[in-house]
Amino acid sequence: MLYNVKSFVGFHIGASDGEIGKVEDFYFDDETWTIRYLVVKTGGWLSGRKVLISPSAVNQPDWKNKIFPVNLTQEQVKNSPDIDTEKPVSRQQEIELYSHYAWPYYGIGGVGFYGGMGMTGMAETMTPLEESIAASNPDQQTGDPHLRSTSEVKGYQIHATDGEIGEVEDFVMDDNSWTLRFMVVDTGNWFPGKKVLISPKWITDIQWSNSAVYVDLPVDAVKNSPEYDLSKPIPEVYETDLYTYYGKTF
């Protein structure tokens, strides 16, 4: 299924022995466009501290009550490495986090398979030798340049091949793979009131310092593309029609 990322903000994170907190944001890898962490703001039991939870820890969601159950305990979260989510997350911090929870490790410089919601990851955890090598690499101390916040990217300007078309409003995520399949673009003053979907596959360049995304699509094509209705689930036929309309392949 395809879901709006914004719809998950505020979901409760339920540990095996109580609530951990609520989803506040997501970190994704800008090379694979895969969600790497849920940013969770804990409740009063942990003084509102923010923690990172890997999708590999998420079990089958309780959609009715807006709960993401996780295979963790409150004690595990309480004793997890303290990471300042307002600053870049370093590889070393990720290594400590994955080691603490014994999560499937996606590998240094790459990303493994997490599995869908309700499934555990399939990648192997790091060996002590791999941990030692990673810890001794000075590059691991710097922030991962490919780790981005979904809330940070919202508002980025989208540039077609012949002009601007709008700005990023949200993302559409595939719950089977935790990948961001589309950016939801608010065309705003360009085409008032219209929302369109743009696949990361159509991006030719991203200028992070200028908050700008460039796509291989002309303005007129976007203007006349199938409109996206935020209030309804995305049917498979819509995605197929969108790719066909733009002459793109999956």
N, C-alpha and C positions, 0 to 999 in steps of 0.2 A: 504494500500500500504506500501511497505518497501522501505526506502530511506537511503542513506548514510548520516550520521550526518555531515560529512565534506562538503557536498553539500549545507548545510544550512548556513554555515559560510559566512558572508557578506550580508545575507538577510537584507533588510530594515525593520524596525519596524515602522509601520504607526499608529499613534494615530488618534483620531477622528478629530483633528484640526492641524495635521502636522506630520512631521517625528520626531521620537524619537532618532533614531540612527541605528546602524547595529549590528547584532548578531556576537559575538566574540567567545563565548564558551557556554558550557552547564554544569550544575551541575546535577548529578544523584544520586539516593539512591542506595548504593551498596548491600542492602538487597533485594530490589524489582527490581532493575535495571530499574527504572522508572525515566524519566527526571523530575526534580523538578523545575529547573529554566533555563531560557535563560539568559545568561550574555550579556548585551547590552552596547556597547560603544556609548555614546551620541555624538552628533555633537557639533559644536561651540556654539549652543544656551545654552548648559549646561556645557561648558568648558571641554568637553570630559569625563565627569564623567561616571563611569560604574554603571549600575543599574541592578537589578534582576527582571525579569518578569516571572510570573507563566504561565504555559501552559494553565491554566483555563482562562486567559485573551485573548488568541489568537483566532481570528475568522478565517473564511475560507481563506487560503492562496491565493495570487495572484502569481501563479507559473510563468507565463510569465514574469512578471516584478520583480520577486524575492522579494515579499513583504509579511510580516506577519502583517496583520491588527490586532490591539488590541482594546479592548473596554475601552480604557483609554484616558485621555487628557494630553497634555503637562504639564499643571499645576499640575495634580496629580503626575506625574513623578518628576517634579521639587521639590515638597514638600515631596517626599517620604523619608523614613529614609535613611541616608547616610551610606552605608555599604561598607567597604573596601573589595573588591572581591579578593584581594591578600592575605587575611588572612582568617582563618576558620570562617564560619558563625555560630554564636551561635543560640540556640533555642530562646533566648530572642529577638534577632534581627529579626528572622523569625516571631515571634509573632507580633512585631511592624509592620513589613512589611505587613502581612496579615490583621492586624487590620486597617492599613492605607487604603488599597485598598478594604477592605471588601471582600477579596477573600474567596472561599470555603476552609476551613481549613482541612488539612489531618489528624489532631489529633496528640497529643503528643506521640511520640514514634511509630507512624504508618503513613501510607499513604492512602489517600482516592482516589476516582475515579475522574480523571480529565476530562474524555471525550475525543473524538477525536478532530482533528483540525477543528475549526469552531463550536465547541460545548463548552458550559460552564460546569464547574464542578458540580457535584451533591451532594458533601458533605456539611454538615451544617457548618456555621461559628461558632466560639467559642462564648460561652456565657460570660458575664462579670465575672461570678464565675470561669469559666475555665481559663480565662485570669489571674485572680487574683492568682489562684493556680499555674499556669505555671510560672508567674512572681516571685512568692515567692520561687520557687524551685531553689536552687543554681546550680543544674546541667544544668539549662537552660543557664547559663552564658558561658559555655564552648562550643568550636566548636563541631558541630555535627560530630561524628566519621564516620557516614555513608554517608556523603555528599561528593561526589567526582567530580572532574573536568574531562571531557572527554579528554581534551588536556593533563592533567597530566598523564592519564593512557596510552596514546599513547607512544609506545616505550617499554612497559613492555614486559619482556621475557615470552614466553609461553612454559611450560614444560609438555611434554607428560609423560606417565607412565615409559618410558624407554629412555628419552632424550629430548633435546630441539627441537622445531619445528619452531620457528620464533618469531616475536614480533607483538604487537598490532599496527595496522596502522590506523584503523578507527572503527566505529560502524555502525550497521544497525538498524534503528529505525522504529517501527510500528506507522504510523501517527494516527491510531485510538485510541491507548492507551498510546502513548508517552513512550512506553517501548523499551529498547534496546534488540532486539531479538538475535543479533549476534555481536561478535567481528570479525572484518576483520583482518586476520593474514597474514602478509607478511612473507613468508617462507625464503626469502633472500638467504643466503649462504647454507641453508639446502636443499631447492629444488628451485633453481634459477628461479625467475620471476613468481612463482605461488602464487596466493592469495587464501586463504581458509576461510571458515566461521566456527566459533566455538560458540556454544550457551553457555550463562552463566550457563545454567542448567547442563552443563558437567564439571563445575569447582568444584574441590575438596578442593582447598585452594588458598588464595591470601595472599602473604606476601608483604604488602604495603611498609614496610621499605626497602625491597630488590627489589622492582619493579618486582615481579615475580608472575605469574599465573600458577597454576597446574590444569591439566585437566585429566579426566578419559578416555584417548584415547591413543593407542599405536602409535609410530612414523610411522610405515608402513601404518597404516590405514589412517592417515592424508596425507601421501605422495600420496596415490592413491585415495584420496577423490575427488568428483566432484569439478572442478576448478570454482572459482568465477570471473566473468567478471565485473570489475568496471564500464565499459562503458555502461552496459545494466541494465534495471530494473530487479528485482528479481522475476521470475514467481513463483506461488504457487507450481508448480510441482517440482521446484528445491528444495524448502524447504522440501517437502515431501520425495523426493529422498535422501536428505542428512540425514534425520532422519532414513530412512530405511536402508541406507548404513551403518550407525554406530550402527544400532540395538537399537536406542533410541526411546522413546515415547514422544509425545508432552506434 
